[in-house]
Amino acid sequence: MKILILDAIGVGRHGPPNLFSESTLLLISAMEKHGVKRLVAITGIGAGDSRGHGGFLYDKIIFPLFTKKIYRDKDRQEELIRNSRTTVTSIRHH
C-alpha cells in the first residue's frame, strides 16, 4: 500500500509566525518514523526559488505589504522539505 501526505495548511496575515515550518517539521518526522516517502506540499508563489515570479502587482505591492512575514516561514518550510528524505511534489498557488 502506498501512502502520501498532503500538506495544505493555510494561515491568515496575522497567524502564528512559524505554523508552516513547525507543522512541516512534525510531518517529516512522522513520515520518517513510519516509512512514508511521498509528500505533496502546497506553498505559494514568492516562496523559495519562486520569489520574484508573481508578476508586477504581486511582487511589488501584495508581497511586501501583505505576505512578506508569512513567506519567511514558507521559505523555512521549503528548506525543511528540500533537506528531508521525502519525495516531494510542491504546488505553488498564486
Rosetta blueprint (number, residue, H / E / L):
1 M L
2 K L
3 I L
4 L E
5 I E
6 L E
7 D E
8 A L
9 I L
10 G L
11 V L
12 G L
13 R L
14 H L
15 G L
16 P L
17 P L
18 N L
19 L H
20 F H
21 S H
22 E H
23 S H
24 T H
25 L H
26 L H
27 L H
28 I H
29 S H
30 A H
31 M H
32 E H
33 K H
34 H H
35 G L
36 V L
37 K L
38 R E
39 L E
40 V E
41 A E
42 I E
43 T E
44 G E
45 I L
46 G L
47 A L
48 G H
49 D H
50 S H
51 R L
52 G L
53 H L
54 G L
55 G L
56 F H
57 L H
58 Y H
59 D H
60 K H
61 I H
62 I H
63 F H
64 P H
65 L H
66 F H
67 T H
68 K H
69 K H
70 I H
71 Y H
72 R H
73 D H
74 K H
75 D H
76 R H
77 Q H
78 E H
79 E H
80 L H
81 I H
82 R H
83 N L
84 S L
85 R L
86 T L
87 T E
88 V E
89 T E
90 S E
91 I E
92 R E
93 H E
94 H L
